[in-house]
């Protein structure tokens, strides 16, 4: 299988598997719980890991055209922010599934093709799945704060 020694091809395959798995997982009762979790309790940890740098890198490349439904518009209303929240959850869960799939394939590729191919899998899995997950979590935390502020403002007379 030539595909399994190409880390970039496997990364894109993991994206596809992640999107398909998200369609199934969305119907499960634990989806809301799963999409509301954070890897790190403190938002500063995400910043120390370079998530803001990764975000800037994404915005400077053609990759910014993916997930255009997650952009905050100038005119913000509560329902729109909640829709963006759902899109963030979908993107995050899809990338987590892709991360898990690619980790399994990393172990396989490392064993069959050696450490050089295995390390390329680790690199592309980190860049293509782990950092997007962390970025979605970072954005999700900021969005939840904005939604909470808007709800407080709406409830005050």
C-alpha positions as CSV (number, residue, x, y, z in Angstrom):
1,X,0.0,0.0,0.0
2,X,1.8,3.0,-1.3
3,X,-0.7,5.4,0.3
4,X,0.3,4.5,3.8
5,X,3.9,5.7,3.4
6,X,2.8,9.2,2.3
7,X,2.0,11.3,5.4
8,X,0.4,14.2,3.4
9,X,-2.1,11.8,1.7
10,X,-2.9,10.1,5.0
11,X,-3.5,13.5,6.6
12,X,-6.0,14.4,4.0
13,X,-7.6,10.9,4.3
14,X,-7.8,11.5,8.1
15,X,-9.7,14.8,7.3
16,X,-12.2,12.9,5.2
17,X,-12.7,10.2,7.8
18,X,-13.0,12.9,10.5
19,X,-15.8,14.7,8.6
20,X,-17.7,11.4,8.0
21,X,-17.3,10.3,11.6
22,X,-18.6,13.7,12.8
23,X,-21.8,13.1,10.9
24,X,-22.3,9.9,12.8
25,X,-21.1,11.2,16.2
26,X,-23.4,14.2,16.0
27,X,-26.4,11.9,16.5
28,X,-24.9,10.4,19.6
29,X,-26.1,11.6,23.1
30,X,-22.5,12.3,24.3
31,X,-21.6,14.6,21.4
32,X,-22.5,17.8,23.3
33,X,-20.5,16.7,26.2
34,X,-17.5,15.8,24.0
35,X,-17.6,19.0,22.1
36,X,-17.7,21.1,25.3
37,X,-14.4,19.7,26.7
38,X,-11.1,21.4,26.8
39,X,-7.6,19.8,26.8
40,X,-6.2,22.6,28.9
41,X,-8.1,24.5,31.6
42,X,-6.2,27.7,31.1
43,X,-6.4,29.7,27.9
44,X,-2.8,30.9,28.4
45,X,-1.6,27.4,27.8
46,X,-3.0,27.5,24.3
47,X,-1.1,30.8,23.7
48,X,2.1,29.3,25.1
49,X,1.8,26.4,22.7
50,X,1.7,28.8,19.8
51,X,-2.0,28.6,18.8
52,X,-2.2,32.3,18.0
53,X,0.9,31.9,15.7
54,X,-0.8,28.9,14.1
55,X,-3.9,31.0,13.5
56,X,-1.9,33.8,11.9
57,X,-0.2,31.2,9.7
58,X,-3.5,29.8,8.6
59,X,-4.9,33.2,7.7
60,X,-1.8,34.0,5.7
61,X,-2.2,30.9,3.5
62,X,-4.9,29.6,1.1
63,X,-6.0,27.3,4.0
64,X,-8.0,30.3,5.3
65,X,-10.7,29.4,2.7
66,X,-11.6,26.3,4.7
67,X,-14.2,26.7,7.5
68,X,-15.3,30.1,6.3
69,X,-18.5,29.6,8.4
70,X,-16.4,30.1,11.6
71,X,-15.5,33.8,10.9
72,X,-17.0,36.4,13.2
73,X,-18.9,39.0,11.1
74,X,-18.9,42.7,12.0
75,X,-22.6,42.5,12.9
76,X,-23.0,40.0,15.7
77,X,-26.2,38.6,17.0
78,X,-26.7,35.9,19.5
79,X,-28.1,33.3,17.2
80,X,-25.3,33.8,14.7
81,X,-22.7,33.3,17.4
82,X,-24.5,30.1,18.5
83,X,-24.4,28.8,14.9
84,X,-20.7,29.6,14.7
85,X,-20.4,27.6,18.0
86,X,-21.9,24.6,16.3
87,X,-19.5,24.9,13.4
88,X,-16.5,25.1,15.8
89,X,-17.7,22.0,17.5
90,X,-18.0,20.2,14.2
91,X,-14.5,21.2,13.1
92,X,-13.0,20.3,16.4
93,X,-14.6,16.8,16.6
94,X,-13.7,16.1,13.0
95,X,-10.0,17.0,13.7
96,X,-10.0,14.9,16.9
97,X,-11.2,11.9,14.9
98,X,-8.7,12.6,12.2
99,X,-6.0,12.9,14.8
100,X,-6.9,9.5,16.3
101,X,-7.1,7.8,12.9
102,X,-3.7,9.2,11.9
103,X,-2.1,8.2,15.2
104,X,-3.1,4.6,14.6
105,X,-1.7,4.8,11.0
106,X,1.4,6.5,12.4
107,X,2.1,3.4,14.6
108,X,1.5,1.2,11.6
109,X,3.7,3.3,9.3
110,X,6.5,3.6,11.9
111,X,6.6,-0.2,12.2
112,X,6.4,-1.0,8.5
113,X,8.3,1.9,6.9
114,X,10.6,2.9,9.7
115,X,11.1,6.0,11.9
116,X,11.7,8.5,9.0
117,X,8.1,7.9,7.6
118,X,6.8,7.6,11.2
119,X,8.2,11.0,12.2
120,X,6.7,12.6,9.0
121,X,3.3,11.2,10.1
122,X,3.8,12.7,13.6
123,X,4.7,16.1,12.1
124,X,1.8,16.2,9.7
125,X,-0.7,14.9,12.3
126,X,0.4,17.6,14.7
127,X,0.2,20.3,12.0
128,X,-2.9,19.0,10.3
129,X,-5.0,17.7,13.2
130,X,-3.7,18.5,16.6
131,X,-3.1,22.3,16.1
132,X,-6.4,22.8,14.4
133,X,-8.1,21.1,17.4
134,X,-6.3,23.3,19.8
135,X,-7.1,26.4,17.7
136,X,-10.8,25.4,17.7
137,X,-10.7,25.0,21.5
138,X,-9.0,28.4,21.9
139,X,-11.6,30.0,19.6
140,X,-14.5,28.1,21.4
141,X,-13.4,29.5,24.8
142,X,-13.3,33.0,23.4
143,X,-16.7,32.6,21.7
144,X,-18.3,31.2,24.8
145,X,-17.2,34.4,26.7
146,X,-18.6,36.6,23.9
147,X,-21.9,34.6,24.0
148,X,-22.1,34.9,27.8
149,X,-21.5,38.7,27.6
150,X,-24.2,39.1,25.0
151,X,-26.7,37.0,27.0
152,X,-25.9,39.1,30.1
153,X,-26.4,42.3,28.1
154,X,-29.7,41.0,26.7
155,X,-31.0,40.0,30.1
156,X,-30.3,43.4,31.7
157,X,-33.0,46.0,31.1
